[in-house]
Amino acid sequence: MKKIAQLDSVRGLAVLWVLLHNTNQSPTRYLHWISDKGWMGVDLFFVLSGFLITGILLDAKKSEGYFKNFYARRCLRIWPLYNALLLFMFVVVPVLRPSEGHAVFEPRSSPWWAFPIFLQNFLVPIPTAATGLLGVTWSLAVEEQFYLVWPLVVRFCTAPQLRKIAIAVICASPVLRFYLSLHHVNIYSNTFCRLDGLMAGGLLALVIRSVSFFPTKFLTRAWIILLVSAPIALAIDTAFHAQRSVFTFTALASVSFVYLALFSTQKWLQSVLTTRFLVYTGTISYGIYLLEKIPLDAARSFHLDKYGILALPVTAAVTFLMATISWNVLEKPFLKLKRLFESRSPRGTPVRDGVSNSGELAKRHCVDVRSA
């Protein structure tokens, strides 16, 4: 089964929003307001990741090599580019540019050993302020920690138990954020404070695999939730910058959007989400997300950041070029090795990243989900 184009496009929209946010060079006031909210794209990533990973785990739950195959495939997807990034930051930069290399080991990026073991979101003082490329890796740490625990839960719990756990975590997350924010804990990069997004995606994966599932009865609700929660999230962030509340609404908006991307029959939406540009952007989104800081920092070094209209397209183009090279030269060769660790669902069909049974379910319910 091929990948689902709509899910790649959702990923593409998320990374474009994050890229716009991190460039911080918007030529108009309105575009600047949109880019200022681009951090919400990470929440969309979390929901999509929770949805896809939970689906993969559910479909492979009774297969042999459940844990071995899952973790091997995750390593093949995450580690090659991530470790190349760490090698570049901690070895290449200090050797080739000693004058700038010391910045990599400054307190804002310490301890350095937190990055190889994916604990930077807890051990680095302000993970988002870490030097250069390291500043975006906190979200990978959140997901890796999620991958460490959630497969165990899925393996040994029934579907009803998993639904109860997901709902409990979603409801508890805002309370935990409120409590920790009172004690001046950095809730933005704290795994326990970002679980509602991951669990919302996981709950969606559970719902669409239930025997009684039929998408038409949820389509109206999904539109209502999206059209209500998204403006609330934007308004709260604009007026109060209260992230402890915003995360809840971004998770609701994101999971509704993913659901609509899969099952909405609106032709305009399906047309947008199957455009080649968005699908391809989603395909190389991992490289875009991790490498975007290189052209941004270079632009600042050459003072191009003074020219917002010029800086934005130039840095975006270079980022896309680098991500394309990364995809074809580094990521793709390792991804081909996934076939050595392919789990199979009880029906005997292969369970692949980003595919699982979502496309099969969509087709079963007569929804136009075209392949990439």
C-alpha positions as CSV (number, residue, x, y, z in Angstrom):
1,M,0.0,0.0,0.0
2,K,1.3,3.4,-0.9
3,K,1.5,6.4,1.4
4,I,-1.5,8.6,2.0
5,A,-1.0,11.9,0.2
6,Q,-3.2,13.8,2.6
7,L,-1.1,12.9,5.7
8,D,2.1,13.9,3.9
9,S,0.4,17.2,3.1
10,V,-0.6,17.7,6.7
11,R,3.0,17.2,7.7
12,G,4.0,19.6,4.9
13,L,1.7,22.3,6.2
14,A,3.0,21.8,9.7
15,V,6.7,22.2,8.7
16,L,6.0,25.2,6.5
17,W,4.3,26.9,9.4
18,V,7.2,26.2,11.6
19,L,9.7,27.3,9.0
20,L,7.8,30.6,8.6
21,H,7.9,31.0,12.3
22,N,11.6,30.4,12.7
23,T,12.6,32.7,9.8
24,N,10.9,35.6,11.7
25,Q,11.2,37.6,8.5
26,S,7.6,38.3,7.3
27,P,7.2,41.2,4.8
28,T,3.7,42.2,6.0
29,R,2.1,42.7,9.4
30,Y,-0.5,40.1,8.8
31,L,2.0,37.5,7.6
32,H,4.1,38.3,10.7
33,W,1.1,37.5,12.9
34,I,0.6,34.2,11.2
35,S,4.4,33.3,11.4
36,D,4.3,34.3,15.1
37,K,1.9,31.4,15.7
38,G,4.0,29.0,13.7
39,W,5.2,27.2,16.8
40,M,1.7,25.6,16.8
41,G,2.9,23.5,13.8
42,V,4.8,21.4,16.3
43,D,1.6,20.5,18.0
44,L,0.2,19.3,14.6
45,F,3.4,17.2,14.3
46,F,2.7,15.7,17.8
47,V,-0.9,14.8,16.9
48,L,0.1,13.3,13.6
49,S,2.9,11.3,15.2
50,G,0.6,10.0,17.9
51,F,-1.9,9.0,15.3
52,L,0.5,7.2,13.0
53,I,2.6,5.5,15.6
54,T,-0.4,4.3,17.6
55,G,-1.9,2.9,14.3
56,I,1.3,1.1,13.5
57,L,1.5,-0.4,17.0
58,L,-2.2,-1.4,16.9
59,D,-1.8,-3.1,13.5
60,A,1.3,-4.9,14.6
61,K,0.2,-5.7,18.1
62,K,-0.1,-9.5,17.7
63,S,2.8,-9.9,15.3
64,E,6.1,-11.5,16.0
65,G,9.0,-9.2,16.7
66,Y,6.6,-6.4,17.8
67,F,9.2,-4.5,19.8
68,K,12.3,-5.4,17.7
69,N,10.6,-4.3,14.5
70,F,9.1,-1.1,15.9
71,Y,12.3,0.2,17.5
72,A,14.5,-0.8,14.6
73,R,12.3,1.0,12.2
74,R,12.2,4.1,14.4
75,C,16.0,4.1,14.6
76,L,16.3,3.9,10.9
77,R,13.9,6.8,10.5
78,I,15.2,9.1,13.2
79,W,18.9,8.4,13.9
80,P,20.8,8.8,10.6
81,L,20.0,12.5,10.1
82,Y,19.9,13.3,13.8
83,N,23.3,11.7,14.5
84,A,24.7,13.5,11.4
85,L,23.4,16.8,12.9
86,L,25.1,16.0,16.2
87,L,28.3,15.1,14.5
88,F,28.2,18.4,12.6
89,M,27.5,20.5,15.7
90,F,29.8,18.8,18.2
91,V,32.7,17.8,15.9
92,V,32.8,19.5,12.5
93,V,31.9,23.1,13.7
94,P,34.5,23.1,16.6
95,V,37.2,21.7,14.3
96,L,36.6,23.9,11.2
97,R,35.4,27.0,13.0
98,P,37.1,27.1,16.5
99,S,36.0,30.8,16.9
100,E,32.4,29.7,16.8
101,G,32.8,26.2,18.1
102,H,32.8,27.3,21.7
103,A,29.2,28.4,21.4
104,V,28.2,24.8,20.9
105,F,29.4,24.0,24.4
106,E,28.0,27.1,26.1
107,P,25.7,26.7,29.2
108,R,22.6,27.2,27.0
109,S,23.5,24.0,25.2
110,S,24.8,22.0,28.2
111,P,25.1,19.3,29.0
112,W,26.2,18.2,25.5
113,W,25.7,14.6,26.3
114,A,22.0,15.1,26.8
115,F,21.5,15.4,23.0
116,P,22.7,11.9,22.0
117,I,20.4,10.3,24.6
118,F,17.4,12.5,23.9
119,L,17.2,14.1,27.3
120,Q,17.8,17.7,26.2
121,N,14.2,18.7,26.8
122,F,14.8,18.0,30.6
123,L,18.5,18.7,31.1
124,V,19.2,21.7,29.0
125,P,18.0,24.9,30.7
126,I,16.0,26.3,27.8
127,P,16.1,23.7,25.0
128,T,14.6,26.0,22.4
129,A,17.5,28.4,23.0
130,A,20.3,25.8,22.4
131,T,22.9,26.7,19.9
132,G,22.0,26.5,16.2
133,L,20.5,23.3,15.0
134,L,20.3,22.0,18.5
135,G,17.5,24.3,19.3
136,V,14.9,22.4,17.4
137,T,15.8,18.9,18.7
138,W,13.7,19.1,21.9
139,S,10.6,17.9,20.0
140,L,12.5,14.8,18.8
141,A,13.3,14.1,22.5
142,V,9.6,14.4,23.4
143,E,8.7,11.9,20.7
144,E,11.6,9.5,21.5
145,Q,10.5,9.4,25.1
146,F,6.9,8.7,23.9
147,Y,8.2,5.9,21.7
148,L,10.0,4.4,24.7
149,V,6.8,3.9,26.8
150,W,3.8,3.9,24.5
151,P,4.6,0.6,22.7
152,L,4.6,-1.2,26.0
153,V,1.2,0.2,26.9
154,V,-0.3,-0.7,23.6
155,R,1.1,-4.2,23.6
156,F,-0.4,-5.2,27.0
157,C,-3.6,-3.2,27.2
158,T,-6.9,-3.8,25.4
159,A,-8.5,-1.2,23.1
160,P,-11.0,-0.1,25.7
161,Q,-8.2,0.3,28.2
162,L,-6.1,2.3,25.8
163,R,-9.0,4.6,25.0
164,K,-9.5,5.3,28.8
165,I,-5.8,5.9,29.2
166,A,-5.7,8.3,26.2
167,I,-8.7,10.3,27.5
168,A,-7.3,10.4,31.0
169,V,-4.0,11.8,29.8
170,I,-5.7,14.3,27.6
171,C,-7.8,15.6,30.5
172,A,-4.9,15.5,33.0
173,S,-2.4,17.4,30.8
174,P,-3.9,20.9,31.2
175,V,-4.1,20.4,35.0
176,L,-0.4,19.3,35.1
177,R,0.6,22.3,33.0
178,F,-1.2,24.7,35.3
179,Y,0.5,23.1,38.4
180,L,4.0,23.1,36.9
181,S,3.7,26.6,35.5
182,L,3.0,27.8,39.0
183,H,6.3,26.3,40.0
184,H,8.1,28.0,37.1
185,V,8.8,24.8,35.2
186,N,9.4,25.1,31.4
187,I,6.2,23.5,30.2
188,Y,6.9,24.1,26.5
189,S,9.4,21.4,26.1
190,N,8.4,19.1,28.9
191,T,7.2,15.8,27.7
192,F,4.5,15.4,30.4
193,C,3.1,18.7,29.4
194,R,2.8,17.8,25.7
195,L,1.2,14.4,26.0
196,D,-2.3,15.6,25.1
197,G,-1.3,16.2,21.5
198,L,0.3,12.8,21.2
199,M,-2.6,11.1,23.0
200,A,-5.2,12.9,20.9
201,G,-3.6,11.4,17.8
202,G,-3.5,8.0,19.5
203,L,-7.1,8.2,20.5
204,L,-8.0,9.0,16.9
205,A,-6.1,5.9,15.7
206,L,-8.1,3.8,18.2
207,V,-11.4,5.3,17.2
208,I,-11.1,4.7,13.5
209,R,-10.2,1.1,14.1
210,S,-13.2,0.4,16.3
211,V,-15.8,-2.0,14.8
212,S,-18.6,0.6,15.0
213,F,-16.6,3.4,13.3
214,F,-18.2,5.2,10.5
215,P,-16.7,8.6,9.6
216,T,-19.8,10.4,8.4
217,K,-21.2,10.7,11.9
218,F,-18.0,12.5,13.1
219,L,-17.4,14.8,10.1
220,T,-19.7,17.6,11.3
221,R,-18.3,17.4,14.8
222,A,-14.7,17.6,13.4
223,W,-15.5,20.7,11.5
224,I,-17.1,22.3,14.5
225,I,-14.2,21.4,16.8
226,L,-11.7,22.7,14.3
227,L,-13.6,26.0,13.6
228,V,-14.0,26.6,17.3
229,S,-10.8,25.5,18.9
230,A,-8.4,27.0,16.3
231,P,-9.6,30.6,16.8
232,I,-9.7,30.1,20.5
233,A,-6.0,28.9,20.5
234,L,-5.0,31.9,18.3
235,A,-6.9,34.4,20.5
236,I,-5.5,33.1,23.8
237,D,-2.0,33.1,22.5
238,T,-2.3,36.6,21.1
239,A,-4.0,38.1,24.1
240,F,-2.4,36.2,27.0
241,H,0.4,34.1,25.7
242,A,-0.9,31.4,28.0
243,Q,0.6,28.3,26.5
244,R,-0.7,26.1,29.3
245,S,-4.2,26.7,27.9
246,V,-3.3,27.0,24.2
247,F,-1.8,23.5,24.0
248,T,-5.2,22.0,24.7
249,F,-7.0,23.9,21.9
250,T,-4.1,23.3,19.4
251,A,-4.4,19.6,20.1
252,L,-8.1,19.6,19.5
253,A,-7.8,21.7,16.3
254,S,-4.9,19.4,15.1
255,V,-6.7,16.1,15.7
256,S,-9.8,17.5,14.0
257,F,-7.8,18.6,11.0
258,V,-6.1,15.2,10.7
259,Y,-9.5,13.5,10.8
260,L,-10.9,15.8,8.1
261,A,-7.8,15.3,6.0
262,L,-8.5,11.6,6.0
263,F,-12.3,11.5,5.7
264,S,-13.7,14.8,4.5
265,T,-15.5,14.6,1.2
266,Q,-15.0,18.3,0.5
267,K,-13.4,18.4,-2.9
268,W,-11.6,21.7,-2.3
269,L,-9.9,20.3,0.8
270,Q,-8.9,17.0,-0.9
271,S,-7.6,19.0,-3.8
272,V,-5.4,21.2,-1.6
273,L,-4.1,18.2,0.4
274,T,-3.1,16.2,-2.7
275,T,-1.1,19.0,-4.4
276,R,2.4,17.8,-5.3
277,F,4.1,20.6,-3.5
278,L,2.5,19.9,-0.2
279,V,3.0,16.1,-0.5
280,Y,6.6,16.5,-1.4
281,T,7.2,19.0,1.4
282,G,5.7,16.5,3.8
283,T,8.0,13.8,2.4
284,I,11.2,15.8,3.1
285,S,9.7,17.6,6.2
286,Y,12.1,15.9,8.6
287,G,15.1,17.4,6.8
288,I,13.4,20.8,6.6
289,Y,12.7,20.8,10.3
290,L,16.2,19.8,11.4
291,L,18.3,21.7,8.9
292,E,16.4,25.0,8.6
293,K,18.7,26.7,11.1
294,I,21.7,26.5,8.8
295,P,20.5,28.9,6.0
296,L,18.9,31.1,8.7
297,D,22.1,31.5,10.6
298,A,24.0,32.0,7.4
299,A,21.6,34.7,6.4
300,R,22.2,36.5,9.7
301,S,26.0,36.1,9.2
302,F,25.7,37.9,5.9
303,H,23.2,40.4,7.3
304,L,20.5,39.2,4.8
305,D,18.0,39.2,7.7
306,K,17.8,43.0,7.3
307,Y,15.9,42.4,4.0
308,G,12.8,40.5,5.1
309,I,11.4,40.2,1.6
310,L,14.6,38.7,0.3
311,A,15.6,36.6,3.3
312,L,12.4,34.6,3.5
313,P,12.4,33.1,-0.1
314,V,16.2,32.6,-0.2
315,T,16.4,30.8,3.2
316,A,13.4,28.7,2.3
317,A,14.8,27.7,-1.1
318,V,18.2,26.7,0.5
319,T,16.4,24.8,3.2
320,F,14.4,22.9,0.6
321,L,17.5,22.1,-1.3
322,M,19.3,20.8,1.7
323,A,16.3,18.7,2.8
324,T,16.1,17.2,-0.7
325,I,19.7,16.3,-0.6
326,S,19.3,14.8,2.9
327,W,16.3,12.8,1.8
328,N,17.9,11.3,-1.3
329,V,21.5,10.8,0.0
330,L,21.1,10.0,3.7
331,E,17.5,9.2,4.7
332,K,16.2,7.1,1.8
333,P,19.1,4.5,1.8
334,F,18.4,3.8,5.5
335,L,14.6,3.8,5.0
336,K,15.1,1.0,2.5
337,L,16.4,-1.2,5.3
338,K,13.0,-1.0,7.0
339,R,12.0,-4.0,4.8
340,L,14.2,-6.1,7.1
341,F,12.0,-5.2,10.1
342,E,8.5,-5.4,8.6
343,S,5.7,-6.4,11.0
344,R,2.5,-7.8,9.6
345,S,-1.0,-7.3,10.9
346,P,-3.3,-10.2,11.8
347,R,-4.6,-10.1,8.2
348,G,-1.1,-10.6,6.9
349,T,-0.7,-7.1,5.4
350,P,2.5,-5.2,6.1
351,V,2.4,-2.4,8.6
352,R,4.4,0.6,7.4
353,D,5.1,4.1,8.7
354,G,2.4,6.5,7.8
355,V,0.3,3.9,6.1
356,S,-1.2,1.2,8.5
357,N,-4.9,0.7,8.0
358,S,-5.9,4.4,7.7
359,G,-6.0,4.4,3.9
360,E,-7.8,1.0,3.9
361,L,-10.4,2.4,6.4
362,A,-10.9,5.5,4.3
363,K,-11.5,3.5,1.1
364,R,-13.9,1.2,3.0
365,H,-16.0,4.2,3.9
366,C,-16.0,5.5,0.4
367,V,-13.8,8.5,1.1
368,D,-11.6,9.8,-1.6
369,V,-8.1,9.3,-0.2
370,R,-5.7,9.2,-3.2
371,S,-2.3,7.8,-2.9
372,A,0.9,9.8,-3.2
